[in-house]
C-alpha cells in the first residue's frame, strides 16, 4: 500500500538564513458560525541545500525527518 505524501504549496517570505527558507502557506477555512470562507496562513521553515531561492518564489514543500526544532520540511522545486 502506498501512503499519500502531504505536499504544500507556498511562497518564500524570507531567505536570510543559511540553507533555510521561511515559506508561507495560505488556505481557505470556513467560519463555523457565519459559513464564510476566510484566508488563513501559516509559516513553515524549510531546508534547501543550495541557497537558490529568494523572496517571492513559489515552491512545493515535502516532509522530511526532523532536522531541528522547527525544520521538518524541504523545498522541493520552484513553481513557474
NUVEX-89417 format. One line per field, with one value per residue: residue in one letter; chain; x, y negated, z negated of N, C-alpha, C in turn. Coordinates in steps of 0.2 Angstrom, whole numbers, always signed. Atoms other than C-alpha are relative to their C-alpha. Last residue first. Example, Ala and Ser with C-alpha at 12.3 -4.5 7.8 and 13.67 -1.06 7.14 Angstrom:
residu <- [s; a]
chaine <- [A; A]
n_xx <- [-4; +4]
n_yy <- [+6; +6]
n_zz <- [+1; +0]
ca_xx <- [+68; +62]
ca_yy <- [+5; +22]
ca_zz <- [-36; -39]
c_xx <- [-4; +4]
c_yy <- [-5; -6]
c_zz <- [-3; +0]
***
This chain:
residu <- [x; x; x; x; x; x; x; x; x; x; x; x; x; x; x; x; x; x; x; x; x; x; x; x; x; x; x; x; x; x; x; x; x; x; x; x; x; x; x; x; x; x; x; x; x; x; x; x; x; x; x; x; x; x; x; x; x; x; x; x; x; x; x; x; x; x; x; x; x; x; x; x; x; x; x; x; x; x; x; x]
chaine <- [A; A; A; A; A; A; A; A; A; A; A; A; A; A; A; A; A; A; A; A; A; A; A; A; A; A; A; A; A; A; A; A; A; A; A; A; A; A; A; A; A; A; A; A; A; A; A; A; A; A; A; A; A; A; A; A; A; A; A; A; A; A; A; A; A; A; A; A; A; A; A; A; A; A; A; A; A; A; A; A]
n_xx <- [+0; +5; +4; -1; -2; +3; -5; +2; +2; +0; +5; +7; -1; -7; -1; -2; -6; -2; +1; -3; +3; -3; +5; +0; +5; +7; +0; +7; +2; +4; -3; -7; -3; -7; -1; -7; -4; -6; -5; -7; -5; -6; -5; -6; -4; +0; +3; +6; +5; +1; +7; +3; +6; +6; +6; +5; +7; +5; +6; +5; +7; +3; -4; -4; -6; -5; -7; +1; -6; -5; -1; -2; +3; -4; +3; -5; +0; +2; -4; +4]
n_yy <- [+6; +0; +7; +3; -4; +3; +2; +1; -7; -2; +2; +1; +4; +3; +7; -2; -4; -2; -7; -3; -6; -7; -5; -6; +0; +2; +7; +4; +2; +6; +6; -1; +0; -1; -5; +0; -6; +0; -2; -1; +0; -3; +5; -3; +3; -4; +5; +3; -4; +2; +2; -3; +2; -4; +2; -4; +1; +0; +1; +5; +0; -6; -4; -5; +3; -4; +2; +7; +2; +5; +7; +5; +6; +5; +7; +5; +6; +5; +6; +6]
n_zz <- [-5; -5; +0; -7; -5; -6; -5; -7; -2; -7; -4; +4; +6; +0; +3; +7; +1; +7; +2; +6; +2; +1; +2; -4; -5; +2; +3; +0; -7; +2; -3; +0; -7; -1; -5; -2; +1; -2; +5; -2; +6; -2; +2; -1; -5; -6; -6; +1; +2; +7; +1; +5; +1; -2; +1; -4; +3; -5; +4; -3; +3; -1; -4; +3; +3; -2; +3; +3; +4; -3; +4; -5; +1; -3; +0; +3; -3; +4; -1; +0]
ca_xx <- [+34; +34; +50; +55; +57; +58; +61; +50; +53; +63; +57; +66; +80; +82; +66; +64; +57; +40; +38; +36; +32; +38; +33; +47; +43; +59; +74; +78; +95; +104; +109; +104; +87; +78; +60; +54; +35; +23; +5; -9; -28; -40; -58; -73; -90; -101; -106; -104; -90; -80; -74; -55; -46; -28; -11; +6; +20; +38; +53; +69; +84; +101; +109; +96; +90; +78; +62; +44; +45; +28; +18; +12; +11; +13; +7; +13; -1; +5; +7; +0]
ca_yy <- [-144; -133; -131; -113; -103; -114; -103; -102; -97; -112; -119; -110; -104; -92; -82; -68; -75; -82; -90; -108; -115; -132; -149; -162; -179; -180; -171; -153; -146; -145; -127; -113; -119; -116; -123; -133; -134; -149; -148; -157; -159; -165; -166; -157; -162; -150; -163; -151; -139; -150; -140; -140; -144; -141; -150; -143; -155; -148; -153; -147; -138; -133; -148; -160; -176; -168; -175; -176; -161; -157; -142; -125; -110; -92; -78; -61; -48; -31; -17; +0]
ca_zz <- [+63; +47; +38; +33; +17; +3; -12; -28; -46; -52; -68; -82; -70; -56; -58; -45; -29; -23; -6; -2; +16; +20; +26; +26; +18; +8; +15; +18; +24; +7; +11; -1; -4; -21; -25; -39; -39; -41; -42; -33; -35; -21; -27; -19; -26; -35; -48; -63; -59; -48; -33; -30; -14; -13; -13; -15; -20; -17; -28; -19; -27; -20; -28; -34; -25; -13; -20; -13; -1; +6; +3; +10; -2; +1; -10; -5; -2; -8; +5; +0]
c_xx <- [-6; +0; -5; -4; +2; +2; -3; +6; -2; -2; +0; -5; -7; +2; +7; +2; +0; +7; +3; -2; +4; -5; +3; -6; +0; -5; -7; +1; -7; -3; -4; +4; +7; +1; +8; +2; +7; +4; +7; +4; +7; +5; +7; +5; +7; +3; +1; -3; -7; -6; -2; -7; -3; -6; -6; -7; -5; -7; -5; -6; -4; -7; -4; +4; +5; +7; +5; +7; +0; +5; +5; +0; +3; -3; +5; -3; +5; -1; -4; +4]
c_yy <- [-3; -6; +1; -7; -3; +4; -3; -1; +1; +8; +3; -2; -1; -4; -1; -7; +1; +4; +2; +7; +3; +5; +7; +5; +6; -1; -1; -7; -4; -3; -6; -5; +1; +0; +0; +6; -2; +6; +0; +3; +3; +0; +3; -6; +3; -4; +4; -3; -2; +4; -2; -3; +4; -3; +5; -3; +4; -1; +0; +0; -5; +1; +7; +4; +5; -3; +5; -2; -7; -2; -4; -7; -5; -6; -5; -7; -5; -6; -6; -6]
c_zz <- [+1; +5; +6; +0; +7; +6; +6; +5; +7; +1; +7; +5; -4; -6; +0; -3; -7; +0; -7; -1; -6; -2; +0; -2; +5; +6; -2; -3; +0; +7; -1; +3; -1; +8; +2; +4; +2; -2; +3; -6; +3; -6; +2; -2; +0; +6; +7; +6; -1; -3; -7; -1; -6; -2; +2; -2; +4; -3; +6; -4; +4; -3; +1; +5; -4; -3; +2; -3; -2; -5; +4; -4; +5; -1; +3; +1; -4; +4; -4; +0]
***
